[in-house]
């Protein structure tokens, strides 16, 4: 028998084929990260400071902004740390934490987009019953449910990955600990676990996407029944931001986890877009075409003194 030592730490090799570009990537990713934090904090400020925005739609948007702050914070600080010339090592526990929180936050956002689609479905298809159906109690249950099921999914995926023995190579050919790259380092046959993980990671987003598709199919049918062109335009306008955000969220998931032949460089590029660019764009998507958010943000900035009268 071979004498195998248990791995206690891993080395993050970073984004493939980017040797010598560390300084440029550091500046680029730090800019993305700062803009992400600032944009989502401003959305939170606008919603919290305005009583007009204390509605179910903005309640869920508020939770999305909170998760868009934490989601890139799972991998970005460590990535920026080693891009600035510091150690690339990460402890076994740190690696487990990265994988868990990445999938917890990602899965919760996936469920949250589904809930937001349901909210728009009720608002447009049942406008007179909207406040009754989407009561404070229902909103609180739906919000808590997204986190609960996100936690269950993340716990399952993390346990699935780290129940394997890691006793050989410890160099992670990626910029953070994720399922596909960790399975490559395991000292055991991972084919069955890869299949289970593929089904689990694929089934959850697919189920959410089908529910979103069902909600928006009903929404489109209801909008087409509106006689005035102005009414149709306003109804479509309230949904366009959410649809844009959904597309930006789901495209990277499909490209990273549901392709039969992985490509390390493409996966890393798409993952960076998913981790940093999408959370940075969400505040712009939800505020640029929303007069209420822009108005509330302007008032909040006036009150804090950041914007002159």
C-alpha positions as CSV (number, residue, x, y, z in Angstrom):
1,X,0.0,0.0,0.0
2,X,1.1,3.6,-0.7
3,X,1.7,5.9,2.2
4,X,-0.7,8.7,1.5
5,X,-0.8,11.9,3.7
6,X,-4.1,13.7,4.2
7,X,-4.2,17.1,2.6
8,X,-4.6,20.0,5.1
9,X,-4.4,22.9,2.7
10,X,-4.8,23.6,-1.0
11,X,-3.0,26.0,-3.4
12,X,-5.1,28.1,-5.7
13,X,-3.4,28.4,-9.1
14,X,-5.7,31.1,-10.3
15,X,-7.3,31.7,-13.7
16,X,-5.6,29.5,-16.3
17,X,-3.3,31.1,-18.9
18,X,-3.1,34.5,-17.1
19,X,0.5,34.3,-15.9
20,X,2.2,37.7,-15.8
21,X,-1.2,39.5,-15.8
22,X,-1.6,39.6,-12.0
23,X,-1.4,43.4,-11.6
24,X,-3.8,44.2,-14.4
25,X,-6.3,41.5,-13.1
26,X,-5.9,42.9,-9.6
27,X,-6.9,46.4,-10.7
28,X,-9.7,45.1,-12.9
29,X,-11.3,42.8,-10.3
30,X,-10.8,45.2,-7.5
31,X,-12.7,47.9,-9.5
32,X,-15.5,45.3,-10.2
33,X,-15.7,44.4,-6.6
34,X,-15.9,48.0,-5.3
35,X,-18.5,48.9,-7.9
36,X,-20.5,45.8,-6.9
37,X,-20.5,46.7,-3.2
38,X,-21.3,50.4,-3.9
39,X,-24.1,49.7,-6.3
40,X,-25.9,47.2,-4.1
41,X,-25.4,49.4,-1.0
42,X,-27.0,52.3,-2.9
43,X,-30.0,50.1,-3.9
44,X,-30.4,49.1,-0.2
45,X,-30.2,52.7,0.9
46,X,-32.8,53.8,-1.7
47,X,-35.3,51.0,-0.7
48,X,-34.8,51.3,3.1
49,X,-35.1,55.1,3.1
50,X,-38.3,55.3,1.1
51,X,-41.6,54.1,2.5
52,X,-43.0,54.1,-1.1
53,X,-40.7,51.2,-1.8
54,X,-41.7,49.1,1.1
55,X,-43.6,46.7,-1.1
56,X,-43.1,42.9,-1.8
57,X,-41.2,43.5,-5.1
58,X,-38.7,45.8,-3.4
59,X,-38.5,43.6,-0.4
60,X,-37.2,40.8,-2.6
61,X,-35.0,43.2,-4.5
62,X,-33.5,44.3,-1.1
63,X,-32.7,40.6,-0.3
64,X,-31.2,40.2,-3.8
65,X,-28.9,43.2,-3.2
66,X,-27.8,41.8,0.1
67,X,-26.9,38.4,-1.5
68,X,-25.2,40.3,-4.4
69,X,-22.9,41.8,-1.8
70,X,-22.0,38.5,-0.2
71,X,-21.9,36.4,-3.3
72,X,-18.7,37.9,-4.8
73,X,-17.3,38.2,-1.3
74,X,-16.9,34.4,-1.2
75,X,-14.1,34.3,-3.7
76,X,-13.0,37.9,-4.5
77,X,-11.1,38.8,-1.3
78,X,-8.9,35.7,-1.5
79,X,-8.4,36.2,-5.2
80,X,-7.3,39.8,-4.7
81,X,-5.1,38.7,-1.9
82,X,-3.0,36.4,-4.0
83,X,-3.1,38.6,-7.1
84,X,-1.4,41.3,-5.0
85,X,1.6,38.9,-4.5
86,X,0.5,37.1,-1.3
87,X,0.2,33.4,-0.5
88,X,-2.1,31.3,-2.7
89,X,-2.6,28.7,0.0
90,X,-6.1,28.1,1.5
91,X,-6.8,25.8,4.4
92,X,-8.9,22.7,4.1
93,X,-11.6,24.4,6.2
94,X,-11.4,27.6,4.2
95,X,-11.9,25.6,1.0
96,X,-15.0,23.8,2.5
97,X,-16.3,27.2,3.5
98,X,-15.8,28.7,0.1
99,X,-17.6,25.9,-1.7
100,X,-20.5,25.9,0.8
101,X,-21.1,29.6,0.8
102,X,-20.7,29.9,-2.9
103,X,-23.4,27.3,-3.6
104,X,-25.6,28.5,-0.6
105,X,-25.7,32.1,-1.9
106,X,-26.0,31.0,-5.6
107,X,-28.8,28.5,-4.9
108,X,-30.6,31.1,-2.7
109,X,-30.4,33.6,-5.5
110,X,-31.8,31.0,-7.9
111,X,-34.8,30.4,-5.6
112,X,-35.1,34.2,-5.1
113,X,-35.4,34.9,-8.8
114,X,-38.2,32.3,-8.9
115,X,-40.0,34.0,-6.1
116,X,-39.6,37.4,-7.8
117,X,-41.2,35.9,-10.9
118,X,-44.1,34.7,-8.9
119,X,-44.5,38.1,-7.3
120,X,-44.7,39.7,-10.8
121,X,-47.2,37.0,-11.9
122,X,-49.5,37.8,-8.9
123,X,-49.1,41.6,-9.5
124,X,-50.0,41.5,-13.2
125,X,-52.5,38.6,-13.3
126,X,-54.3,39.2,-10.0
127,X,-53.8,43.0,-9.3
128,X,-56.8,43.4,-7.1
129,X,-55.8,40.5,-4.8
130,X,-52.1,41.3,-4.9
131,X,-51.8,42.8,-1.4
132,X,-53.8,39.9,0.1
133,X,-51.9,37.1,-1.6
134,X,-48.5,38.8,-1.1
135,X,-49.0,39.7,2.5
136,X,-46.1,40.5,4.9
137,X,-46.4,37.0,6.3
138,X,-46.2,35.3,2.9
139,X,-43.3,37.5,1.8
140,X,-41.4,36.6,5.0
141,X,-42.1,32.8,4.5
142,X,-41.0,33.0,0.9
143,X,-37.8,34.9,1.7
144,X,-36.9,32.5,4.5
145,X,-37.7,29.5,2.3
146,X,-35.2,30.6,-0.4
147,X,-32.4,30.6,2.2
148,X,-33.6,27.4,3.8
149,X,-33.6,25.4,0.6
150,X,-30.4,27.1,-0.6
151,X,-28.8,25.9,2.6
152,X,-30.0,22.3,2.1
153,X,-28.7,22.2,-1.5
154,X,-25.4,23.7,-0.5
155,X,-25.0,21.3,2.4
156,X,-25.7,18.3,0.1
157,X,-23.2,19.5,-2.5
158,X,-20.5,20.3,0.0
159,X,-20.9,17.0,1.9
160,X,-20.9,15.1,-1.5
161,X,-17.6,16.8,-2.4
162,X,-15.7,16.6,0.8
163,X,-16.7,13.1,1.9
164,X,-14.0,12.0,-0.6
165,X,-10.4,11.5,0.6
166,X,-7.9,14.2,-0.4
167,X,-4.5,12.7,0.0
168,X,-2.5,13.4,-3.1
169,X,-2.1,16.6,-5.2
170,X,-3.3,19.8,-3.5
171,X,-3.0,22.3,-6.4
172,X,-6.5,23.7,-7.3
173,X,-6.4,24.7,-11.0
174,X,-8.8,27.5,-10.4
175,X,-9.1,30.7,-8.5
176,X,-11.4,29.3,-5.8
177,X,-12.7,26.0,-4.5
178,X,-15.6,24.7,-6.6
179,X,-17.0,21.2,-7.2
180,X,-15.5,20.3,-10.7
181,X,-11.9,21.2,-9.8
182,X,-12.1,19.6,-6.3
183,X,-13.3,16.3,-7.6
184,X,-10.2,16.1,-9.8
185,X,-8.0,16.1,-6.7
186,X,-9.8,13.3,-4.9
187,X,-8.0,10.0,-4.2
188,X,-11.0,7.9,-5.2
189,X,-13.3,7.1,-8.1
190,X,-15.6,10.2,-8.6
191,X,-17.6,9.1,-11.6
192,X,-20.8,8.2,-9.6
193,X,-20.5,11.4,-7.5
194,X,-20.0,13.5,-10.7
195,X,-23.2,12.1,-12.1
196,X,-25.1,12.7,-8.9
197,X,-23.6,16.2,-8.6
198,X,-24.4,16.9,-12.3
199,X,-28.1,15.9,-11.8
200,X,-28.3,17.9,-8.5
201,X,-26.7,21.0,-9.9
202,X,-28.7,20.8,-13.1
203,X,-32.1,19.8,-11.7
204,X,-32.4,22.7,-9.2
205,X,-31.8,25.6,-11.7
206,X,-33.9,23.8,-14.4
207,X,-36.8,23.4,-12.0
208,X,-36.6,27.1,-11.0
209,X,-36.2,28.1,-14.6
210,X,-39.4,26.2,-15.6
211,X,-41.3,27.8,-12.8
212,X,-40.1,31.2,-14.0
213,X,-41.0,30.3,-17.6
214,X,-44.5,29.3,-16.4
215,X,-45.0,32.6,-14.5
216,X,-43.9,34.7,-17.4
217,X,-46.0,32.7,-19.9
218,X,-49.1,33.6,-17.8
219,X,-47.8,37.2,-17.5
220,X,-47.5,37.6,-21.3
221,X,-51.0,36.2,-21.8
222,X,-52.4,38.7,-19.3
223,X,-50.5,41.6,-20.8
224,X,-51.7,40.8,-24.3
225,X,-55.3,41.0,-23.0
226,X,-54.7,44.7,-21.9
227,X,-56.4,46.9,-24.5
228,X,-54.3,50.1,-24.2
229,X,-50.8,50.2,-25.7
230,X,-49.6,52.3,-22.8
231,X,-50.9,49.7,-20.3
232,X,-49.0,46.9,-22.1
233,X,-45.9,49.0,-22.2
234,X,-46.0,49.7,-18.5
235,X,-46.6,46.0,-17.7
236,X,-43.7,44.8,-19.9
237,X,-41.5,47.5,-18.4
238,X,-42.0,46.2,-14.8
239,X,-40.8,42.8,-16.0
240,X,-38.0,43.6,-18.3
241,X,-35.4,44.3,-15.6
242,X,-36.2,41.0,-13.9
243,X,-36.0,39.0,-17.2
244,X,-32.6,40.6,-18.0
245,X,-31.2,39.7,-14.5
246,X,-32.5,36.1,-14.9
247,X,-30.7,35.7,-18.3
248,X,-27.5,37.1,-16.8
249,X,-27.8,34.7,-13.9
250,X,-28.7,31.5,-15.8
251,X,-26.3,31.7,-18.8
252,X,-23.1,31.2,-16.7
253,X,-24.7,28.3,-14.7
254,X,-25.5,26.5,-17.9
255,X,-22.0,27.2,-19.4
256,X,-20.1,26.1,-16.3
257,X,-22.0,23.2,-14.8
258,X,-24.0,21.7,-17.6
259,X,-21.5,21.3,-20.5
260,X,-20.3,17.7,-21.1
261,X,-16.7,18.8,-21.8
262,X,-15.3,21.4,-19.4
263,X,-12.8,24.1,-20.5
264,X,-10.8,25.5,-17.6
265,X,-10.1,28.9,-19.2
266,X,-13.7,29.4,-20.4
267,X,-15.1,28.2,-17.1
268,X,-12.9,30.6,-15.2
269,X,-13.9,33.5,-17.5
270,X,-17.6,32.8,-17.2
271,X,-17.3,32.3,-13.5
272,X,-15.7,35.7,-13.0
273,X,-18.6,37.2,-15.0
274,X,-21.0,35.4,-12.8
275,X,-19.2,36.3,-9.5
276,X,-18.4,39.9,-10.2
277,X,-20.0,41.4,-13.3
278,X,-23.6,40.1,-12.8
279,X,-23.8,41.4,-9.2
280,X,-22.4,44.7,-10.3
281,X,-24.9,45.0,-13.2
282,X,-28.0,44.1,-11.1
283,X,-28.2,47.5,-9.4
284,X,-28.0,49.2,-12.9
285,X,-30.6,46.9,-14.4
286,X,-33.1,47.5,-11.6
287,X,-32.5,51.2,-11.2
288,X,-31.9,52.7,-14.7
289,X,-35.4,52.1,-16.0
290,X,-37.1,52.5,-12.6
291,X,-38.1,56.1,-11.8
292,X,-39.2,55.3,-8.2
293,X,-35.7,53.8,-7.3
294,X,-33.9,56.7,-9.0
295,X,-36.1,59.3,-7.2
296,X,-35.6,57.6,-3.8
297,X,-31.9,57.2,-4.3
298,X,-31.6,60.9,-5.2
299,X,-33.5,61.9,-2.0
300,X,-31.4,59.5,0.1
301,X,-28.1,61.0,-1.3
302,X,-29.4,64.5,-0.6
303,X,-30.2,63.6,3.0
304,X,-26.8,62.0,3.5
305,X,-25.0,65.0,2.0
306,X,-23.4,63.1,-0.9
307,X,-25.5,65.0,-3.5
308,X,-25.9,68.8,-3.3
309,X,-29.3,70.3,-3.5
